[in-house]
């Protein structure tokens, strides 16, 4: 498919790390990867925010549910997560203890959207 005729992908890419940090980036910021390419950085990972544990396409009307290893659960509206560039380490989404980690993230769609 010719890049000029490619469909415009909408929404944001949500990236969340195991220590509770995350951020949204417009999907348009991510170009196509080419064979033999080195990849595209999506979030800065370090000891503070940990490894990436979730990535997914989200929209402003969505919510996410975050669950930790120690049983903490938090529901967050996607529109409350700041949009940032790709080369950042994100913002704190959930306060967890040092020994706790995020183990699951689910995207919750609006009920009207699911019924269509």
LINKAGI-V86254 format. One record per backbone hydrogen bond with DSSP energy under -1.0 kcal/mol. NH is the residue of the N-H (numbers start at 1). CO is the residue of the C=O. If there is no record, write none. Layout:
NH | CO
NH | CO
//
This chain:
5 | 2
12 | 58
13 | 25
14 | 56
15 | 23
16 | 54
17 | 21
18 | 51
19 | 49
20 | 17
22 | 91
23 | 15
24 | 82
25 | 13
27 | 11
29 | 26
30 | 27
37 | 34
44 | 88
50 | 46
53 | 16
54 | 16
56 | 14
58 | 12
62 | 59
63 | 108
64 | 76
65 | 106
66 | 74
67 | 104
68 | 72
69 | 101
71 | 68
74 | 66
76 | 64
78 | 62
80 | 77
81 | 78
84 | 24
91 | 22
93 | 20
94 | 20
100 | 97
102 | 18
103 | 67
104 | 67
106 | 65
108 | 63
114 | 110
115 | 111
//
